[in-house]
Amino acid sequence: MTINPRRRQKQLARKAAKAKAKAKAIRASGAQRTAMAAGFPPSAPDWPIYEALISESIESINQGTVILSRRSGESVAVAAFLVDTGCMGIKSAIGRLMQADDYGGFLARFSTSERFNVSRPECLRKLVEGALAYAEDLGFSPDPDYHRVKRLFGDIDSDLCAQEFEFGKDGKPFYVSGPDDSPGRVRAIMKQLSEKCGGPDGFHCMVASPDFDDDFIDYEE
């Protein structure tokens, strides 16, 4: 039986088209699963920017929340990051999809303890990714959810931000222990910093006193 070359070529072309369509569907499905796991739909990174907020505490104590939101109709997609510019990078990341009427209540959860300044979206992204890079250079990984939630940045171009951010303090990493940091974790972090920074004089730290929950001992000098 002789196979017509043109017919054979058409069959191969149809198979290639089907394979291409299947691969595209798989990629789209994967992107959708990733987006939904972050708490917002796949189209959210293309929605118009609603707000970009940076906590004042980042400048004063090297830690604070940054919030990016996008809105489409009555839906708001939100990415919130707890950022440590001292050395730890992205300590937590959450993604949420909510109704516009609920957005104010969401912000209120943070504004009870933090004051926010309106930022340019490209500067917010520059801050977050700068803190991430600084921490990773010291051997600290971000909250695993960061890699899903960061999708909300979309096509925001951090290169358009002329603002400069300080990471660490006075040219050295600056570790401030958190309320949930156990003594063992504090020791592990300080050991890691010591190894990365050439000894205990290579970084600053502020750790909670074991005798007073609200007291801090400063070992910067």
Steps between C-alpha positions, in 0.01 A plus 500: 500500500644835395462794740431833336781739614260796523254299707782381725620857543152615597471218755830596659396865506173411678687289755748782562215749545326268747822450696559875508143567619534233770828646623345847509203368700733331747697824548180699545369245749825520695489878506140490615581258782789721607288813497212341688742363759616857555142607559420685177399409141747471210387830347569700819860599404349688203245697703558873557702590809274601788747585777867459590572552870823481700508499880690786664655248740722362223701821510502530880551140615587313178179294508147557382221411260470598136171458317429496128144481372338483158133554425260381232140608547405408856782246541830590665809277493747569779861398563638576846861440600665526840839641402818502709758726336750427776592148392208256493328618180142383441378359831144436383287541188126468450274535198130575526205561270218699652211729429579870490275556803721266705829663405480770768454237770799308368720810524371575848659177625839652423436869566424438867875453554655656189478826311521483122629733232377487143777381270557462129443134403844475338664620824301252705622218278858632514486499881360147523739349248795690644430363847460154349837517320679639806364220720576227247860621481517436875349154459141577607207375289166683468165370620416223246173678418700793363559322170124471445393837635763696305304425181286802581797722409422417138688732265590764760851620406714566808768657276273805473545572873779749574459468877779323686439272799741406777538134584666414827615783725811714463638264237446178698213249533271581792313218671212575736351191660126457465251412775472144368874441466606231744844518666609220269389689190670818620825312550470335157440833325788669680728208418405525134561874495832455675611248238382717212635827637842393627416483869273671756641843419372471145136561588271679744239323708232574754367201692225465759618482859415162659390678818263760359270431206490865397863579572766492233872477533690671219819326395582742218823631653 
